[in-house]
Amino acid sequence: MDPQGQVPVPVAVPSSDTLPDVSKISVTDAKTHVKGLSLASRTVHADDGISAHRAIAPAMHVSTTFRYNDDPDKLTAWDNTDPAAPLDSHVYSRDTHPNTTRMEAVLTSILNGPSLTYSSGLSAFHAMLVHLNPKRIAIGDGYHGCHGVIKIMSRLTGLQQLELDSDLSELGPGDIIHVETPLNPTGEARNLEYYAEKARKVGAYLTVDATFAPPPLQDPFAFGADIVMHSGTKYFGGHSDMLCGVLAIHPKHKEWLKPLSLDRMIIGSVMGSLEGWLGIRSLRTLELRVLRQSATATALVAWLNSLRSGDSPVSGLIAGVQHASLQPEAADEGSWLRRQMPGGWGPVFSLIMVDEDTARRLPSRLRLFDHATSLGGVESLIEWRAMTDPKVNKALLRVSVGVEGFEDLRDDLLQGILSLKKEG
């Protein structure tokens, strides 16, 4: 939607020339002392000072509307600033509300760019396409939901989809190269500098889905991204109990924040109050969780890959393992991969079984891995991926590693695979 009001606005919403400047609500750093601090410290303190009360833990606000100033001489359209809490002043929760304002302050600090939250990852992806309004988008394999959004946009606007690894000669100014890295469901990484150069040559934007490698694993802005999106449902939520989407904008495009905020208010793709509160709680432990999950996943990948040898007790059942740590560049300290992911490898990988039947049966033999979709939670999940992605290899299992002990997860996988081996 054009932020200047080219699309008629419902009566319940004021015309766009009186809409609030909601971009002012997204705080870069509520306290200047967080600048220069570690990621671990910023996840805890980046929202300090937003709320006027003295409670250490954030309150869970459920109100959808907020009282105006009692002084009629101080009433200004779409400005409900409370002098006691200028960073925590709101009008209506479809615009801003206390929980997501604090969450966005933390995200802005740790993602290194102004950040907005949405009702889901796909809502964030949709918002990005609506704002940039490209004629063409180059996208490869990855999350099938994004391809679904592109199909809807194609129906409405004529958006043309191109293969990511084609010559991309049809791309022009304002178009998009969209890269998911690491990739769903394999956990393999793509070279962002390579695609950033392709985008620059034609005046296109590089947008990156970094869901599978949140901070501290990678920073796509350092390698040419214009917008970074996350399904915050995954690692930002981290407990399998909230839906969330996030867009982070490179600071050089900070003027995009206002129209994106206005689009979100009109379309209504805001995150709920409870989800905002859960998100703040979860971000506090982001680094602790992600680093442990990354280390455990990398160890499991190396172990599983070793089981493919002829003398393994389960040889013949595992056809392959896919993960960034197994890419050839991972062994080269100076490679693009090591530079792009200095904090470690993603906590998701794919296990390719010898056939579809083996892949279908293994999850039911495991005790610690729940057979379910999604990823990023504290509990380990395994999914016969064909359950939710019709185009994927039917022998593929997607594994999301939680915070359990490596030895326990290793032993659970081994006993499950051995039980299938014994059945022949």
N, C-alpha and C positions, 0 to 999 in steps of 0.2 A: 504494500500500500504506500502511496506517496504521502510522506509525513506532512505535507502542506495542505492536505485536505482534498485531493482530487477524487477520492471515493466518498460518497455521502456517508455521514456519520449518524448512527441512531440517535433519536431524540434524547435518550437518557445520558448521552455523553456529550460534553461541550464541543463546539467546533474546534478544529485543530489549532486555530490561532490563539485560543485561550487555554490550551492544554498545558499542564505543568511541565517545568523543566526537570523531569525525573532524573536526568543524568547527574544532577547535583547530589542525588541521594547516594549514588554509588561512590563510596569513600575509598580513595586510593590507599590511605593509611590513616586510621582514626587517631593514632598516636605516632608522631614522627619518630619516636625512639625505636620503632620496630624496623625502620629502614637500616639495612646492613646486618640485621640479625639472621640467625640460621633459620632454615625452613621449620625446624621443630619449634623454635620460639615464636615464629610468626603465626603458625597455626593456632597457638594458644593466645597470643596477645594482639593480633592485627585488628581486632574489633574492640579493644579496650577504649573506653571513653565515649562510645556511641550512646549508651544508655545513661540516664541521669541517676538511676538508683545505684545502691552500693552492693547489691547482691553479686557474689562471685560467679555463680552459675547463671546463665541466661534464663530469663523467664520464658514460658511458653504462652505467647499472646494469641488468643483466638478471635479477637474482635475484628470485624470486617470494616468498621467505620470509626472515625475519631472525632472527638468534640472540637468545634471551632473556638476561636478566641471569644471570650465573653464581652470584650470591648468592641462595639460596632465600628469604631473609628479605625480599628486595626484589621478589619476584614479585607482580604485581598484574594481575588479569584485564584484558586489552585495554589495558594500559599498558606499553609497552616503551621508555620514555623513556631516551635515552642522555644523561647529564649533559654529555658533551662535545659533543653535537649535538642539543639539545632540539627544534629545529625540523626535524630530519632523522631522526626516529625512527619506525620502522615495524614492523608485525607481519606483514602479508601483503599482496601487491600488488593484490589485489582491493579492499582497503581504501585504502591509500595506498602510494606508492613514490617514491623520490628524484627521478626525472625529472619526473613530473607535479606533485609538490609545488613544485618550483622554477618550473615553467611557470605554475602557478596563482598563485604569488606575483607574477609579472610581470603576468599578466592582471588580477589584483585591483587592482594599482596603475594600470594604463593604462585600464581600463574603469570605474574609479571606483565599484566595488562588489565585494563578495565573489564570487569566481568559481570554478566547478567545470568540469573537463574531462570529456568523454565520448568514446565510441568513434567517433561521427560526429555531424554536425549533426542528423540525424533522431533519433538517440538522445537528444540534448539536448532536442529538441522533445517527444519522448515523455515524458521525465523531467519536464518542466514540466507536461504535462497530467496525469500521474499524481499529482504533488504538489498542484496546485491543484484537480484533480478537479471541473471546472465542469460544470454541467448544459447550458450552451449556450456556443458559441464563434462569434463573428462574424469571418469571414475573407474576403478578396477574392481576386483573381487573384494569381499569384505562383508560387513553387516548387511543382510538383505533388506532390512527395514529402510535404510537410506535409499536403496534402489526403488522401493515402494513409494517413498515421498517424491522422488524424481518423476515417476510415472504420473502421479497426480499433478505435479507442476507442469509436466509436458502436456497433459490434457487441457490445462487452463491457459497456459502461456505459450505453448509451442516449444518449450525448452528441449534442446537436442542433447542426447547423451552420446558421448564418445568413449571409446576404450582408452583407458589410462596409458597403456603402453603402445599405442599407435603413434604415428608421426606427429599428430596434433596440429597439422598445418591449418586446420579449419578454425582453430581458436583465434580469438581476437581480443581487443581491449574490453575489459569488464567481464570476460568469461572466467570460468573457475576450473582449476585443477584441484581435485579433492583427493587427498591421500589419507588412507587409514594406516596408521603405524603405531605399534605392531598390529598385524592383520588379524581379523577375526575369521576363522577360529584357530589359525595355525600358530599365532604368536610370533610370526616372522616379521622382520622390520624392513622398511623401505627407506631409500636414501633421499632425505628431504632436500638437501642442497641440489641434487640433480633435478628434482621437479621444480624447485624455486627458480633455477636458471631458465628452465623451459617457460615458466610463467612470465618471468621478466622480459624475455625476448618478444613476447606478443602482447604485453600489457595486461595479462590475466592475473587473477588473484590465486594465491595458494592457500587453500583451507585444509586443515589437518584435524582428523579425528584421532585424538590421543588417549582415548578411553583406556586402552590396554597398558599404558605406561604413564601413570600420573606422576606428579612430583613425588620423590626426587629423582625419578628414573630418566626423564628427558624434558627438555624445554624447546618445543618446536619454533618459538619465536627466534631463538638463537640461530636457526637454520633457514630462515626466510619465510615463515608462515605469516599470513595476514590476519587470519582468524583461527583460533584453536577451539574445537568443541570437545565436550566430554559428555558421555552418559554418566551423570553424577550418581545415578542409581548404583553404580558399581563401586569403585574405590572411594569416592568422596563419601558416599553413604556407608559402605563397608560392613553393613550388618543385615543386608537383605530385607530391609523394612521401610524403604522409602523410594519414591520415584523422583528423579531430578535430571534436568539437562542444564548444561552450562555453555555459554559462549564467552570466550576471552578475546579481546581485541588488541592487536598490536598498538602500542601507544602512538605510533605515527598516524593511526586512523582513529584517534580518540573522538573525533567529531561524529563517528558512527554511533556512539553510545546513545545519544538523544533520540534519533529516529528509531533505533532498535527498541528502546524503552517505550516509545509511543506506540510502535507497532504491537508490542507485547500487551500493552494496556487495552488497545482496541480489540485485538484478536482474543485476548483473555487467556493466553497460555502461561499464566503465572503458576508458580509453585505454591502449594498449600502451606498454611501456617505451621501445621504439625511437621511437615517435611522440612521446612526451614529450620525449625528447632532441632530436629534429629540431625540435620546436616551440620549444624554448628558443633553439636556433641561429637559427631564422627570425625570432623576435620581435625579436632584436637589430637587425635592419635594416628593421623594419616601416615606420617613418616614411620612410626613404630610398626604399623601393620604392613605397609607396602614393602619395606626393606626385608622384613622377615618372610613375607610371602614370596618375594623375588628370590631370596637365597634358597628357600626350600624348594621352589619350583625348579631352579637351575640344577640343584642336586638331584632331584627326582628325574629330570630329563637326562642327565648324564648316566644315571643308573639304568634307566629304562633302555637307553640307547645301547648300553653294554650288553643287555639281555638278548640282543639280536644275534649274538655270536653263536657259532655251532655248538659250543659246549655249555650253553645256558640251559637250565632246567625247563625253561619255557620257550626255547627256540622253536621257530615255526609258527608261533601265534602272533608275534609282533612284526608287522611288515615295515613299520617306520615310525619315527618320532619327529615332530616339527616344532621348532622353537628358534628364536633369534640366537641363542647361545650355540646352536649347531650350524649356523651360517658360516661359510668359510672366512668371512671378514672378522668374525668374533675372535679368532686366534691372532689377529694382527693388531698390535697395540696402537698403531697409527691410522687405522682404517676409519672410514666414515662411520661405520657402525659403532666402534668404540667411542668415537667423539660424540656421536649423537645420543648414545645411551650410557653416559658415564656413571650413573647411579646404580646400574644393574639391569638385568633382563626382566621382561614382563612375567607376571605370575601365572600366565595362561599358556598352555601348549596343547598340541594335538597328538593323540596316540592313534596310529593307524593299525588296525588289527588285520589278520590274514584274510578275513572275509566278513560279510555283512552279519551273518549269524553270530559269529564270535563277538563282534562289537555290540550287537543287540543284547547279548546275554551277560557280558561282563559286569555292567553296573549293578545288577541284582545280586552279585556275589560279594560286593564290597560292604564293609561295616562302617567305615568312617567317611567315605565319600557318598554324599546324597546324590541320587539320580534326579537332577533337576536342571532347568535352564537357568540363564543368567550367570553372573560371576562377580568376583570382587569382594564377597563377604568373608567374614572371619571363619566360616566353615568351608571345607573343601567340597567342591561339586564336580560331578562327572556327568556328561550328557552324550547320549547317542544322538549326535547332532542332527541326524535325519528327522528327528521328532519335530523340529521347528524350522529347519532350513531345507527345502525340497531339492535344492541344487547341489548339496554337498555330497562328497564321497560317502557312500552308505557304510563304509567300513571305518569311518572316522569317529573318534571319541574326543570331545573337547573337555579338557581338565582345567579347572580353576582351583588353585591351591590356596588354602586358608592359613590359619595361624597355628595349626596343630604341629606336633613334633615330626621332624623328617622321618625318623626311624619308624614311628607308628604308621605314617602314611605309606612308606615303602613296604612295610610288612603286610599292610592291608592289600595293597596292589598285588604283591607276590602271592599271597594266599588265594586271592580271587582268580588270578591267571592260572595258578597251579590247579585249582579246582576244575577249570575248563580243560586243562591238559589231561587230567586223569579221566575225564569223560570221553576223551578221544575225539 
